[in-house]
Amino acid sequence: MPASYQNLSVTRHGPVFVVTLQKPPENRINRAFAQELILAFRNIEVELGGPGSGAEGCVVVKGNDAKFWCTGLELDETDTNPYANTDGFYPLLRTVLDFPYPTIALLTGHTFGGACPFAFCHDYRIMNKRRGFLSMPPVDLGLHFHGIGTLPRLKFGGQVARKMLLEAYRWTGEEALKDGIVDAVAEPDQMLDAAIELGRKIAPKAKMGVYATLREELWGEALEKFGRISYVHGRETSRPAKAKI
């Protein structure tokens, strides 16, 4: 991979690209980091030739250690840049949800707040079996953005989505597997191997060039909502958090 990045790295394992989040201390997302992630996805797409190339491909996004995958957004950034999320986070969600190759979120550690929608945009999720919680607490923060509940409702059903958005429940890996939020759990030292194995299995599904089109049939409502709040400067697209973590 010829490109160089500041807060992430990309390695290739045959058809599987592994993006490692490396933004200290907890991989929190700000506008610049979101745009760097978008660039990495686009560079991978170019290297694979795009959906018309007939190439196999898959992207795994993992944390840099077993403690954190990502703990959400840098909420303080909107104090000085009210367009931080509309120019960064929301376009990132749309990029992953519209990516022409399968994606896997390898949740190596804690996954909190805005990291949850980021993870849910991926096609598959594998979570640390021994460590880390998954929690999306907008109800405790007074935070909202258009479409925040769409993927939880569409992917996991109403009861799990209610537990997530209205109760701010914290899932362990085993609990998240039981509720269908993740597709598998793995031992910390086996997580990357599990993700690459799954990636090799699903990478050929991109060959016919219709992967993103078929994904849109499933989650198109979320794709549309994230598109409507991306790169918008003429109106408010979210309710700023009243409390910050």
Backbone bond lengths (Angstrom), bond angles and torsions (degrees), N, CA, C in turn:
res aa  C-N    CA-C-N  psi(-1)  N-CA   C-N-CA  omega(-1)  CA-C   N-CA-C  phi
1 M - - - 1.467 - - 1.533 108.06 -
2 P 1.321 119.31 112.19 1.456 120.90 -172.38 1.521 114.98 -72.28
3 A 1.330 118.27 -25.57 1.459 120.45 -174.06 1.528 110.45 -72.86
4 S 1.328 115.34 150.57 1.458 121.11 174.45 1.519 108.29 -114.93
5 Y 1.337 115.62 148.49 1.452 121.46 -174.84 1.520 109.58 -132.38
6 Q 1.316 115.66 158.89 1.458 120.91 -178.20 1.522 112.28 -89.18
7 N 1.336 116.53 -42.14 1.462 120.44 -171.31 1.523 113.96 -122.25
8 L 1.312 116.68 20.10 1.456 120.84 175.93 1.519 108.79 -158.25
9 S 1.316 115.20 166.44 1.463 120.62 173.67 1.509 108.52 -134.00
10 V 1.329 116.40 157.06 1.459 122.12 179.19 1.517 108.86 -130.28
11 T 1.316 116.01 127.18 1.457 121.36 174.01 1.525 108.71 -125.07
12 R 1.324 114.88 155.29 1.464 119.68 -177.62 1.522 110.07 -117.81
13 H 1.330 115.19 135.06 1.457 122.73 176.92 1.527 106.81 -126.83
14 G 1.320 116.42 82.13 1.458 119.61 -173.83 1.519 109.66 64.62
15 P 1.336 117.86 -124.22 1.463 119.44 -179.53 1.526 113.85 -81.44
16 V 1.339 116.90 -3.20 1.465 121.12 -174.51 1.525 109.86 -103.60
17 F 1.335 116.00 123.48 1.459 122.94 176.05 1.523 108.40 -100.96
18 V 1.307 117.14 132.40 1.461 121.96 178.99 1.522 109.13 -111.23
19 V 1.317 116.02 116.02 1.463 123.23 175.71 1.525 107.43 -97.77
20 T 1.320 117.14 119.49 1.463 121.81 179.93 1.517 109.85 -105.93
21 L 1.323 116.18 120.68 1.463 121.99 178.66 1.521 108.49 -73.09
22 Q 1.339 116.85 128.46 1.460 121.17 -174.89 1.527 111.87 -137.40
23 K 1.331 116.36 40.51 1.463 120.24 -179.76 1.536 108.89 -102.40
24 P 1.325 117.45 103.49 1.460 119.87 -176.35 1.527 111.88 -68.46
25 P 1.345 117.93 151.15 1.466 123.71 -0.36 1.521 113.97 -94.80
26 E 1.356 118.01 -15.84 1.468 120.00 -171.03 1.528 112.55 -131.72
27 N 1.340 117.34 17.90 1.473 121.90 179.13 1.528 112.81 59.06
28 R 1.328 116.04 35.63 1.463 118.31 177.95 1.531 110.11 -70.09
29 I 1.323 114.81 145.45 1.458 121.20 -172.23 1.526 110.50 -95.07
30 N 1.327 115.93 124.76 1.456 121.97 167.44 1.529 108.01 -119.74
31 R 1.318 116.72 -177.41 1.465 119.24 -175.90 1.522 111.34 -58.83
32 A 1.333 117.11 -46.38 1.465 120.37 -176.25 1.530 111.43 -64.32
33 F 1.337 116.78 -42.22 1.458 120.04 -179.69 1.522 110.80 -66.67
34 A 1.327 116.70 -40.78 1.464 120.01 176.97 1.522 111.11 -60.11
35 Q 1.327 116.69 -43.71 1.456 119.85 179.73 1.528 111.24 -67.53
36 E 1.325 117.52 -32.66 1.462 120.53 176.88 1.530 110.35 -67.00
37 L 1.324 116.46 -39.62 1.460 120.36 176.27 1.527 111.39 -64.95
38 I 1.319 116.27 -42.37 1.471 120.03 176.57 1.527 110.15 -58.79
39 L 1.326 116.40 -44.03 1.465 120.61 178.91 1.529 110.62 -60.33
40 A 1.340 117.28 -42.22 1.459 119.99 179.46 1.526 111.03 -61.91
41 F 1.326 117.16 -43.88 1.465 120.10 177.66 1.524 110.92 -61.92
42 R 1.315 116.73 -42.19 1.466 119.37 -179.41 1.526 111.34 -67.34
43 N 1.330 117.22 -39.30 1.459 119.71 178.06 1.526 111.68 -64.08
44 I 1.326 116.75 -38.72 1.465 120.37 176.53 1.529 110.20 -64.28
45 E 1.322 116.00 -43.17 1.467 120.38 178.10 1.523 110.91 -58.68
46 V 1.337 116.53 -43.55 1.464 120.51 179.19 1.527 110.42 -64.79
47 E 1.321 117.00 -42.87 1.465 120.12 -179.39 1.521 111.59 -62.39
48 L 1.333 116.66 -34.53 1.453 120.47 179.05 1.521 112.42 -82.17
49 G 1.316 117.03 -14.31 1.457 120.14 176.45 1.505 115.87 97.06
50 G 1.327 117.76 -1.73 1.454 120.38 178.19 1.520 112.21 84.39
51 P 1.340 116.62 172.42 1.470 120.51 -172.43 1.516 114.56 -64.93
52 G 1.307 118.74 -18.55 1.464 120.32 -179.94 1.507 114.29 -90.38
53 S 1.325 117.49 1.33 1.469 120.31 -173.17 1.516 113.64 -84.31
54 G 1.321 117.72 -17.83 1.454 121.05 -175.86 1.512 113.69 78.45
55 A 1.342 117.15 10.68 1.460 120.97 -177.50 1.524 110.87 -82.30
56 E 1.330 115.03 148.44 1.446 121.61 169.68 1.522 108.91 -82.33
57 G 1.332 117.07 147.68 1.453 118.64 177.88 1.507 112.16 -172.05
58 C 1.315 115.12 154.99 1.461 122.51 177.33 1.521 107.86 -157.52
59 V 1.336 116.86 148.74 1.462 122.11 177.09 1.518 109.64 -121.21
60 V 1.339 115.43 129.55 1.454 123.13 173.27 1.529 107.56 -108.71
61 V 1.326 117.19 131.18 1.460 121.59 175.66 1.523 107.84 -113.69
62 K 1.342 116.49 119.41 1.451 120.35 -176.09 1.521 111.01 -128.61
63 G 1.330 115.52 162.83 1.446 120.96 173.19 1.516 110.92 -81.10
64 N 1.315 114.57 172.24 1.463 120.09 -176.48 1.524 112.84 -89.81
65 D 1.353 117.36 -10.22 1.460 121.32 179.76 1.521 108.74 -154.60
66 A 1.328 115.90 -177.11 1.459 120.95 -176.93 1.530 112.42 -90.00
67 K 1.314 117.78 7.14 1.460 120.10 -179.25 1.523 112.20 -98.05
68 F 1.340 117.27 -44.02 1.462 120.75 -176.94 1.525 110.91 -129.10
69 W 1.333 115.84 138.41 1.466 119.84 160.69 1.521 106.85 -92.78
70 C 1.321 115.56 -59.80 1.470 121.81 175.93 1.512 106.38 -166.12
71 T 1.325 116.96 138.14 1.463 120.01 -179.36 1.529 111.85 -109.11
72 G 1.335 115.83 31.95 1.453 119.71 170.37 1.510 114.46 97.90
73 L 1.320 114.82 -149.65 1.459 121.50 -173.43 1.522 111.45 -98.07
74 E 1.314 115.46 155.79 1.461 120.73 168.36 1.530 107.50 -79.81
75 L 1.319 115.55 88.66 1.463 120.52 -171.84 1.524 112.75 -63.21
76 D 1.321 117.21 -26.94 1.465 119.94 -179.76 1.528 112.36 -67.65
77 E 1.320 117.08 -20.42 1.470 119.29 -175.41 1.526 112.07 -62.13
78 T 1.325 116.88 -34.37 1.464 119.30 -178.07 1.530 112.40 -70.04
79 D 1.333 117.72 -13.31 1.460 120.01 175.73 1.523 111.16 -65.33
80 T 1.322 116.49 -32.02 1.466 121.02 -179.01 1.526 112.54 -109.73
81 N 1.331 116.64 -18.78 1.466 120.57 179.07 1.525 108.60 -136.17
82 P 1.326 117.87 93.98 1.470 119.76 -177.29 1.517 113.80 -65.62
83 Y 1.336 117.60 -11.91 1.465 121.37 -179.23 1.534 112.26 -101.37
84 A 1.324 117.29 12.02 1.464 120.71 -175.23 1.526 112.00 -57.76
85 N 1.326 117.08 -44.56 1.463 119.51 -176.41 1.518 112.62 -78.71
86 T 1.317 116.61 -37.26 1.462 118.51 179.74 1.524 111.83 -70.64
87 D 1.326 116.98 -22.29 1.465 120.76 177.19 1.532 112.54 -99.06
88 G 1.324 117.13 -4.04 1.461 119.37 -175.77 1.514 113.48 -134.09
89 F 1.338 116.82 -73.56 1.460 121.52 -171.61 1.526 113.12 -62.87
90 Y 1.335 117.24 -48.69 1.465 118.77 -176.81 1.531 111.89 -65.68
91 P 1.331 120.05 -44.05 1.465 118.80 174.04 1.532 113.23 -60.60
92 L 1.335 117.57 -31.98 1.459 120.05 176.29 1.523 110.77 -63.22
93 L 1.326 116.97 -45.79 1.456 120.10 178.31 1.528 110.61 -58.33
94 R 1.306 115.83 -44.75 1.461 119.35 -178.89 1.531 111.40 -66.50
95 T 1.318 117.26 -37.27 1.460 121.15 179.57 1.519 111.19 -61.23
96 V 1.327 116.89 -46.30 1.460 120.13 -178.63 1.526 110.59 -68.81
97 L 1.323 116.79 -40.85 1.461 120.91 -177.51 1.531 111.86 -69.47
98 D 1.320 116.88 -22.13 1.464 122.10 -178.04 1.533 112.08 -106.62
99 F 1.328 117.73 6.96 1.461 121.35 -174.65 1.530 110.14 -68.04
100 P 1.343 118.03 136.94 1.474 120.09 -173.41 1.519 115.18 -78.70
101 Y 1.322 117.87 6.63 1.461 121.84 178.50 1.526 109.27 -130.11
102 P 1.316 118.21 155.46 1.466 120.64 178.89 1.528 111.86 -60.77
103 T 1.323 115.59 150.58 1.465 121.88 -178.33 1.520 110.13 -132.43
104 I 1.333 114.64 147.55 1.462 121.48 179.47 1.525 108.08 -132.39
105 A 1.325 116.87 127.15 1.466 121.48 171.95 1.528 107.27 -94.01
106 L 1.316 116.36 114.99 1.456 121.87 179.71 1.528 107.73 -97.29
107 L 1.325 116.18 95.44 1.458 122.70 -169.99 1.529 109.25 -82.48
108 T 1.321 114.87 85.03 1.455 121.96 -173.13 1.523 113.29 -71.43
109 G 1.335 117.34 -21.02 1.458 121.56 -178.55 1.515 110.59 -158.70
110 H 1.329 116.35 -153.58 1.461 121.31 -175.47 1.532 111.08 -53.58
111 T 1.325 114.84 137.20 1.464 122.81 179.34 1.522 106.56 -132.14
112 F 1.331 115.75 102.03 1.458 120.47 -171.02 1.535 111.10 -123.31
113 G 1.327 114.64 155.63 1.460 121.64 169.79 1.510 113.26 55.69
114 G 1.341 114.99 -128.51 1.462 121.04 -177.99 1.507 114.05 -63.49
115 A 1.332 117.26 -15.16 1.463 119.14 174.97 1.519 111.15 -64.66
116 C 1.326 117.24 -26.11 1.462 119.94 -179.08 1.531 112.33 -66.35
117 P 1.343 120.09 -52.57 1.465 118.13 174.96 1.526 112.75 -57.02
118 F 1.334 116.91 -37.14 1.463 120.89 176.68 1.533 110.13 -59.92
119 A 1.324 117.01 -45.45 1.464 120.62 178.61 1.522 111.60 -66.47
120 F 1.333 116.66 -38.74 1.456 120.04 -176.06 1.527 112.44 -70.38
121 C 1.323 117.12 -21.68 1.465 119.99 176.35 1.528 111.67 -69.10
122 H 1.328 117.01 -22.02 1.460 120.52 177.37 1.531 109.72 -73.42
123 D 1.319 114.74 155.39 1.464 119.48 -178.25 1.523 112.65 -73.85
124 Y 1.318 116.34 -33.23 1.462 121.33 -178.57 1.526 108.83 -134.96
125 R 1.347 114.85 153.67 1.458 120.68 177.41 1.529 109.10 -135.51
126 I 1.319 115.69 131.85 1.464 122.49 173.99 1.523 106.66 -120.62
127 M 1.330 116.87 130.92 1.462 120.63 -173.19 1.527 110.78 -117.62
128 N 1.312 115.21 150.30 1.461 122.77 175.74 1.533 109.53 -59.67
129 K 1.305 115.84 126.01 1.466 120.67 -177.44 1.518 112.49 -74.31
130 R 1.312 117.68 -25.32 1.456 121.78 -170.85 1.521 114.94 -107.38
131 R 1.315 116.97 -21.53 1.459 118.17 -169.73 1.521 110.83 -148.32
132 G 1.328 114.91 146.23 1.458 119.98 173.71 1.515 112.86 102.68
133 F 1.330 114.97 147.10 1.451 122.53 175.81 1.522 109.45 -119.03
134 L 1.323 114.83 156.45 1.457 122.12 172.43 1.518 107.19 -117.69
135 S 1.336 116.69 124.06 1.456 120.06 -177.45 1.521 110.06 -154.01
136 M 1.330 114.13 139.21 1.464 121.43 -179.18 1.528 107.44 -127.17
137 P 1.350 118.44 94.30 1.469 120.88 -168.65 1.524 116.36 -103.37
138 P 1.346 121.06 47.96 1.466 118.72 -178.83 1.516 112.71 -61.07
139 V 1.332 117.21 -29.12 1.459 119.98 -178.86 1.534 111.09 -66.01
140 D 1.328 117.21 -28.85 1.466 120.76 178.40 1.524 112.81 -85.92
141 L 1.338 116.31 -15.32 1.462 120.70 -177.57 1.525 113.03 -103.70
142 G 1.343 116.89 -11.41 1.452 119.95 -175.27 1.509 112.66 71.59
143 L 1.320 116.69 30.54 1.473 122.22 -172.10 1.522 110.53 -109.21
144 H 1.328 115.73 144.98 1.469 120.30 176.29 1.521 109.58 -155.09
145 F 1.342 115.56 142.73 1.461 120.86 164.54 1.520 108.55 -139.22
146 H 1.322 116.05 153.34 1.454 121.90 -175.76 1.526 109.92 -59.42
147 G 1.329 116.48 122.70 1.454 120.92 178.99 1.513 114.61 93.63
148 I 1.337 118.77 4.58 1.462 121.47 -174.81 1.526 111.95 -59.68
149 G 1.326 117.71 -32.19 1.457 119.91 -177.71 1.515 114.86 -97.38
150 T 1.322 117.22 0.65 1.465 119.56 -171.97 1.514 113.08 -67.41
151 L 1.324 118.02 -51.41 1.461 119.71 -178.92 1.529 112.35 -65.81
152 P 1.351 120.22 -44.06 1.468 117.70 175.27 1.528 112.93 -56.22
153 R 1.325 117.04 -41.63 1.472 119.69 -179.69 1.520 111.95 -67.63
154 L 1.344 116.43 -45.60 1.455 120.00 -177.05 1.528 112.50 -70.33
155 K 1.320 116.09 -39.75 1.468 119.23 -173.80 1.527 113.73 -86.48
156 F 1.345 117.51 -33.33 1.464 119.52 -170.32 1.524 113.84 -118.18
157 G 1.337 117.23 -8.94 1.456 120.59 179.15 1.520 112.57 91.50
158 G 1.320 115.11 165.75 1.455 121.76 -171.43 1.511 114.76 -64.55
159 Q 1.323 118.44 -40.59 1.455 119.89 -175.95 1.527 111.97 -69.05
160 V 1.335 116.58 -41.86 1.464 119.38 177.89 1.522 110.21 -68.35
161 A 1.342 116.61 -40.14 1.463 120.16 178.98 1.526 111.02 -62.50
162 R 1.321 117.13 -39.27 1.472 120.61 176.89 1.523 110.79 -63.45
163 K 1.315 115.72 -44.33 1.462 121.16 178.31 1.524 110.92 -59.69
164 M 1.324 115.22 -34.40 1.458 121.27 -176.85 1.519 111.63 -78.04
165 L 1.323 117.83 -53.36 1.455 121.30 -172.78 1.519 113.47 -83.67
166 L 1.313 117.80 -37.07 1.464 120.82 -172.45 1.528 113.53 -99.94
167 E 1.339 116.80 -14.25 1.457 119.77 179.29 1.523 112.66 -117.21
168 A 1.333 117.43 -12.46 1.469 122.54 -179.63 1.534 111.28 54.12
169 Y 1.321 115.55 42.70 1.463 120.53 -177.69 1.528 110.44 -66.68
170 R 1.332 116.23 147.47 1.466 122.18 176.20 1.527 108.95 -106.68
171 W 1.328 115.43 116.53 1.462 120.87 -179.96 1.531 111.34 -94.04
172 T 1.313 116.97 137.24 1.458 121.22 162.79 1.526 107.90 -80.26
173 G 1.310 116.81 173.56 1.454 119.55 178.11 1.514 112.62 -59.89
174 E 1.312 117.44 -47.02 1.468 120.98 -178.89 1.524 111.05 -63.42
175 E 1.330 116.98 -40.08 1.465 120.01 178.53 1.518 111.48 -66.36
176 A 1.332 116.01 -40.77 1.467 119.98 178.96 1.525 110.90 -64.62
177 L 1.326 117.14 -35.81 1.468 120.68 176.53 1.523 110.30 -65.72
178 K 1.312 117.09 -43.70 1.462 121.58 -179.90 1.521 111.49 -62.29
179 D 1.340 117.24 -37.95 1.464 120.93 -178.68 1.526 112.99 -86.17
180 G 1.327 117.66 1.50 1.457 120.84 176.47 1.511 114.80 79.41
181 I 1.339 117.56 14.07 1.464 120.74 179.76 1.518 110.68 -77.73
182 V 1.325 116.33 -35.73 1.463 121.29 175.35 1.521 108.49 -118.12
183 D 1.321 115.08 158.71 1.467 120.97 -176.71 1.517 112.62 -93.53
184 A 1.330 116.11 -19.28 1.457 120.55 -178.95 1.519 108.73 -163.34
185 V 1.322 115.60 159.47 1.455 122.38 168.71 1.524 107.08 -122.67
186 A 1.320 115.85 154.72 1.463 120.07 -177.82 1.516 109.76 -147.25
187 E 1.330 115.32 153.81 1.454 120.69 174.30 1.534 108.85 -62.74
188 P 1.327 118.30 146.40 1.465 120.41 -176.13 1.528 114.30 -51.17
189 D 1.334 116.87 -41.67 1.459 119.16 -177.21 1.520 113.45 -82.42
190 Q 1.327 116.88 0.05 1.464 121.37 179.60 1.525 112.90 -115.97
191 M 1.342 116.02 -0.15 1.457 119.59 -172.88 1.526 112.73 -63.58
192 L 1.326 116.64 -47.99 1.462 119.00 -177.13 1.522 111.08 -63.62
193 D 1.323 117.27 -41.71 1.463 120.05 177.94 1.522 110.94 -61.51
194 A 1.336 116.83 -39.63 1.458 120.45 178.97 1.523 111.20 -64.75
195 A 1.330 116.19 -40.63 1.468 119.93 -179.85 1.523 111.28 -68.08
196 I 1.319 117.43 -42.85 1.465 120.06 179.67 1.526 110.49 -65.74
197 E 1.328 116.55 -39.57 1.468 119.66 177.12 1.525 111.00 -60.67
198 L 1.336 116.45 -46.39 1.465 119.82 177.11 1.519 110.32 -64.09
199 G 1.332 117.18 -41.04 1.456 120.62 -179.89 1.520 112.37 -60.17
200 R 1.330 117.04 -42.81 1.469 120.09 178.09 1.530 111.04 -63.66
201 K 1.318 116.18 -33.02 1.463 120.52 -179.59 1.521 112.15 -69.91
202 I 1.334 117.00 -39.85 1.465 119.93 -174.10 1.523 113.21 -96.55
203 A 1.332 118.66 -14.10 1.468 121.00 -179.35 1.518 113.56 -54.63
204 P 1.345 120.32 -38.75 1.473 119.69 -179.72 1.524 114.27 -64.09
205 K 1.327 117.53 -17.26 1.468 119.89 -178.62 1.523 112.45 -68.05
206 A 1.335 117.54 -10.77 1.467 120.69 178.52 1.525 112.14 -87.67
207 K 1.335 117.76 -9.62 1.474 120.87 -169.34 1.527 113.52 -60.83
208 M 1.321 117.70 -34.00 1.463 120.66 -174.81 1.526 113.20 -83.17
209 G 1.335 117.14 -5.59 1.460 120.94 173.63 1.513 115.87 79.52
210 V 1.340 117.37 13.95 1.471 119.21 -178.03 1.531 112.26 -117.49
211 Y 1.328 117.73 11.15 1.465 120.02 -174.07 1.530 111.51 -60.33
212 A 1.329 117.16 -50.02 1.467 119.97 -178.67 1.518 111.38 -67.36
213 T 1.326 117.00 -34.46 1.467 120.74 179.08 1.519 110.74 -64.45
214 L 1.333 116.56 -42.78 1.457 120.05 178.85 1.523 111.32 -71.04
215 R 1.333 117.41 -35.61 1.464 120.53 175.80 1.526 110.13 -60.81
216 E 1.322 116.23 -39.09 1.465 119.70 179.70 1.524 111.26 -62.51
217 E 1.318 117.54 -31.68 1.464 120.04 176.20 1.525 111.24 -61.25
218 L 1.328 116.07 -30.07 1.461 120.64 -179.15 1.527 112.71 -85.58
219 W 1.336 116.27 -45.38 1.467 120.43 -169.71 1.527 111.91 -123.99
220 G 1.322 117.14 24.61 1.460 120.85 -175.41 1.516 114.33 -60.66
221 E 1.316 117.42 -29.09 1.466 120.36 178.23 1.524 110.52 -60.48
222 A 1.329 116.30 -42.80 1.464 119.78 178.35 1.519 111.00 -68.20
223 L 1.317 116.75 -40.97 1.460 120.83 179.28 1.529 110.42 -58.93
224 E 1.310 116.45 -42.61 1.468 120.93 179.26 1.522 111.31 -65.28
225 K 1.319 117.01 -42.94 1.471 119.90 -177.75 1.525 111.12 -67.67
226 F 1.328 117.75 -41.21 1.457 119.55 178.24 1.528 110.68 -66.79
227 G 1.321 116.72 -33.01 1.462 119.95 177.37 1.516 112.30 -66.00
228 R 1.335 116.52 -34.89 1.462 120.39 -177.83 1.520 113.15 -72.24
229 I 1.340 117.57 -17.40 1.460 119.65 -179.59 1.533 111.90 -111.88
230 S 1.314 117.42 8.60 1.465 121.11 178.85 1.524 110.52 -91.89
231 Y 1.332 116.20 133.39 1.463 123.91 177.19 1.527 111.73 56.67
232 V 1.334 115.87 41.81 1.467 122.19 179.02 1.524 108.63 -107.39
233 H 1.334 116.52 122.79 1.462 121.00 178.59 1.521 112.47 -117.73
234 G 1.327 117.84 -5.27 1.453 120.28 -173.68 1.515 114.84 -94.82
235 R 1.330 117.53 -4.21 1.462 121.07 179.63 1.522 108.47 -155.68
236 E 1.334 116.19 164.15 1.453 120.17 177.61 1.520 110.06 -74.30
237 T 1.316 116.26 140.69 1.465 120.81 -179.50 1.523 112.12 -117.54
238 S 1.336 117.35 -2.03 1.462 119.13 -178.60 1.519 109.55 -157.22
239 R 1.312 114.82 166.96 1.470 122.13 172.87 1.523 106.85 -106.09
240 P 1.329 117.72 115.27 1.468 119.87 -177.53 1.531 111.61 -59.28
241 A 1.311 115.78 147.85 1.458 120.86 179.88 1.524 110.79 -64.22
242 K 1.335 115.80 139.05 1.463 121.50 174.59 1.516 111.58 -85.08
243 A 1.331 115.70 -26.90 1.457 122.45 175.64 1.518 108.19 -125.01
244 K 1.313 117.23 151.33 1.466 120.89 -177.03 1.522 109.90 -127.73
245 I 1.329 114.37 146.28 1.466 119.66 179.92 1.516 109.16 -118.45
